[in-house]
Amino acid sequence: MYRNLPVSLTLTVLGFVIILHAIKTRRKKSKSVMLDELLLGALHIISSFFYPLFYNRYAEVSDVLFLVTNVFVGLTLFSIMAIILREVIKVKWNPKLKIKRGYEAFKNNFLAGYSKKNQYKRRLTHVIPAAVILPIYLISKSLAPVMPHWEAWSVCLITTIGISFVLFFSIGDLFRVNKPHLLPDWGAKLFTSGLNKEEVKNNTFSTTSAMVLAFAPWILTGFLIFTVVVLVASVSDALAAITGFRFGKRNFPKKSKKTVEGYIAGILSTFGLVILMFFILSRINPLYILVIGSLAALIFFLVDLIDLPIDDNKINPQAIGVVLLVLLASI
């Protein structure tokens, strides 16, 4: 009955801490930044309710699945606490680190070395979820003849890695925006790969955890929709952004940073990925697959085009997922 409690409670507490941080620092940031932080906290809490559903549908092995995730999440939290405790001791013995690692120093160093290379690295980190999820699913499925519960174990592995990843980055981000002197030097460098100038200037969270949490509910729909949602929201978004950085010359709308070239890359990659995954993972009529690919590409373009106060990485997975659900339900 309480098998999910350790993970669900951890996500809920972390979500409320992020929300409290957003409210406490509301006067120091714009409304859009505060809204993003509140939504990030809400995503943690929402995921805590979805989490038990991931394993309860596999009744025969659910106890073991919960145990595996509890153990690995516990190890993750223990490792984080050990790292922070070590840094507390280091700062106590060397108070100068508090200034050296302070947020102003971190911000100045980051902005001084910021270039297009940082933009590419940030977008490439967004591909990590797809690079983890797809191989796990394909390898697990190939083991189906000798592993009866292959789907349950693939869900367990993806969920365990995802939650551990979220906890590591969310807790690390909380320390970065509140007590950056308690982050080890390697930790500060690690976080810079997922940050952009606006996030550093506003002293707010990266989109890393939010993107992973936004994928969570879709694992309940099966691997077809889940995989497509992850690939489109990570790979297509990265390709659109990188193409815009590298080849973008025509801004649209004119005052926007987004370019026609980036839109085209996002539309084509979304269409291609949806078609590819549906051909591999489904037996749907090829003509209908083309329709699904076209509509998914259109939705990706519209979400990218509309300048909403919420980050695209939180909206894209939901928009694409809903469209796929509706289309598959109509077959």
N, C-alpha and C positions, 0 to 999 in steps of 0.2 A: 504493500500500500504506500509505503514511504520511500520506495526505491529511487524515485526521481528527486526526492527532497534536497539532497546536497547540491545538485546542479541547478535545480529550479530556484532554490533559495539564493544561491550565489549570483545568478543572473538578475534576480529581482532586486537584491540589495545593491548590486553594482548599478543597475538602472536608476534606482532612487538617488544614489550618490551623484550620478551624472546630472539628473534633473535638479537636485539641490544646488549643485555647482552652477548650473545655467541660471537659476533664479538669483543666487547670491551675487553673481558677476554681471547681472543684466544691464547695469548702468554703464558698464565699460565696453559694451559691444552693440552692434546694430541688431534690429529686430530679426533680420534674416538669419544671422549667426545664432542668436538665442533660439530661434525656432528649430534650427538644425540640431542644436544640442539637446533640446527637449525631445525631439523626435528620436535622436540616438538613444536617450535614456528609455523612451517608450519602447523602442525596438528590443532592448534587453529584456524588459518586463514581459512583453508579448511573447518573445521566444521562450521564456520560462514556462508559459502555459502550453505552447506547442510541443515542447520537448518530450513530455511523457507519451504523446500520441505517436512519436516516431517509432517507439519500441513496443507499445501495448498491442499493436496489430500483429506482432509476431509472438503470440502467446507461449509457444513451445520453448522459445529461447530468450524471452524478454528479461528474465531474472539475470541471466549471464550478461546480456547486453548492457543493462543498467549498471551492473557491477564493474564491467570493463571501463565504461565511461566515468563512473565515480572514482575509480582508482587513478585513471590518467588525469582527470581534472584536479583531483587532490594533489597529485605530484606536481602539476603545473602551479597550483596556488602555493604549495610548499616552496617550490623553486623561486617564485617571485618574492615571497616573504624573505627567503634566505638572501637573495640579491639585495633587496632593500635594506635589510638589517646590516648587511656587510657595509653598504654605503653610508648608513647612519653612523656606524663606528668610524669609518674613514673620515667623514666630515667632522665628527667630534674631535678626532685627533689632528685634523688639519682644517681649521675653520676657513682658511683662504679658499677652499674648494667651493664654499657657499657663494662667493662672489664670482669665482672663475666659471662655475657652472650655472650661474643665475640666468634668468630668462632673457635679460637684456644682452648678455654675452652670447647666449645661444642664438637669439634673433639676429644680432649683428654678424655673427660668423656665417649663419645660414644665408642671409641676404647678400653678403659680400661675395660668397662663392656660388650664388644662384645663376644658372644659365639654362639654355635649352636642354642640356644634358639632364638636368634635374627633372624637367618636364617629361622627357622620355622615360627615365627611370621610374618616375611615379606611375605613369600609365602602364608600364610593364609589370609593376607589382600587382596591378589589378587583374592581370592574367593568371596569377597564382591559383585562385580558386578553381578555374577551369583546368589548369595543369595538374591539379590534385584529384579533382572529382572524376573526370573522364577516365583516366587510367585505372582508378580504383574500381569503377563500375565495370569496365571492359575486362579487367583481369578476374574480378569476382565472377562475372558471368561465364568466362571461359572455364572456370573451375566448377561450374554447376553439376557436371556428372559425378564429381567426387565430394561435393560440398552441398548437401541438400538445402541448407538455409543460406545459400550464397547471397541472396538479396538482403536478408536481415543483417548479415555481417558487413556487407558493403555499406549499408545505411549506418551501422554502428561505427565503422571506421571513419566515414565522412563526417558524421556528427561529432565524434570524439575529437578529431583533428580540428574541426570548425570551432567547437566551443573552446578548446584550449587556445586556439589562435585568437579568438575574440577576447578571452580573458587576459591574455598576455598583452595585447595591444591596447585594450580599453584601460586596464589598470596602469600600464605604462604611460598612456596618454594623460590619465588623471594626474600622475606625478609630474609629467612634463609641463602641464599648464598650471600646476599649483606649487610643486616643490621640485623643480628641475635639478637642483643640486643633489637629489637622492637618486638620480639616474646615473648608472655607470657610463663612462665615456663611450663604450661600444654600443650601449643602448641609445644614447643621443644620436649617434651616427646611423643606427638602424632606423630610427624614426624619421630621419631627414629624407630617406628614400621614398616615403609615402606622403610627404607634405608638399604643399604649394605655398607661394608667397602670401596669399591672402590668409591662409590658415595660421601661418607663423605671425604675421602682422596682427591678426586678431586674437592671437593666443588661444586658439580653439582646437578642437579635436580633428584628427585626420579622418578621411572617409573609409579607411581600411576596415574597421569593425562593422560600420554601418552597412557596407556592401555585402559582407558575409551574412549578417543578420537578416538582411532583406531577402536573401535566398531561402532562408530556413523553412517558411511555410510550404514552399513548393515541393519539398521532398515528399510531402504527403500525397501528392498527385501522381506519383510514379516517376520513373527515371526519364521517360521521354520528355515531358514538360519541364521537369527539374533541370535536366541537362541542357535543353535549349535555352531556358531562362538564364542559366549560369553563363553559357557561351556568349549569348547575345549581349548580356549586361556587362560582361567583362571584356571579351575579345573584341566585339564590334565597337564598344565604347573606346577601347584603347586604340584600335586602328583608326577610328574617326579622329581622335584627338592627335595622334602622331602624324597622320596625313595632313591635318590642319596646321600643325607646328612646322612640318617640313616643306609642304608644297602649297599651303594656303595663301591665296593672293586676293580673293574676292570675299570680303566680309558680308554676311547676310544674317539678320538685318545689318545695315551699315554701321550702327553703333555697337554691334555685338562683336565679341572676340571670335565667334565661330565663323567658319568659312564654308563656301560652296563645296570646295574640294573635300573638306572633312565630312560634310553631309553625304556626299556621293560615296565616300569610302565606308561610312556607317551603313548606308542603305544597301550597298552591294554585299558587304560582309554579312549583314543580318540575313539578307535573302539567301546567300550561299550557305551559311551555317544551318539555317532552318531546313532548307532543302536537303542538305547532307544528312543531318540527324534524323529527319523523318524517313528518308530512304533506308537508313541503316537500322533504325529502331522500331519502325512501324511497317504495316502492310497496307497502308491507305492508298487509294487510287492516286497515281502520279499527278493527274490534273488537279486534284484537290490539294495535293501537297504544294503545287505551284501557287495556288490561291492563298494557302496558309502562309507561305514564304513572302508573298507580295504584301499581304496585310500586316504581317509582323514587321516588315521593312518600313511600311508606312507609319506604323505606330512608333517605331524607333525614331524615325525622322521627326514626327510631331512632338514627341517628348523632348527631343534635342532642340527643336526650334523654339518651343514655347519657353520663355524665360520665367520659370517659376522660382519662388523664394526658397524652394527645397532642392537639395542637391540631386542631380540626375541619377546618381548611383542608388538612391533610395526609391526612386519612382520607376525607373526602367524595368526592374524585375517584376514589379506588381502589374504594370501596364501590359507587358509582353505575356506574363502568365495568365492574366484574365482573358486576354484575346485568344490565347491557345485553348484555354478551357472551354470558352464559348464555342469556338470553331469545332473542336473535337466532340462536344456535346451535340452539335447539330448534324453530325454525320449519321 
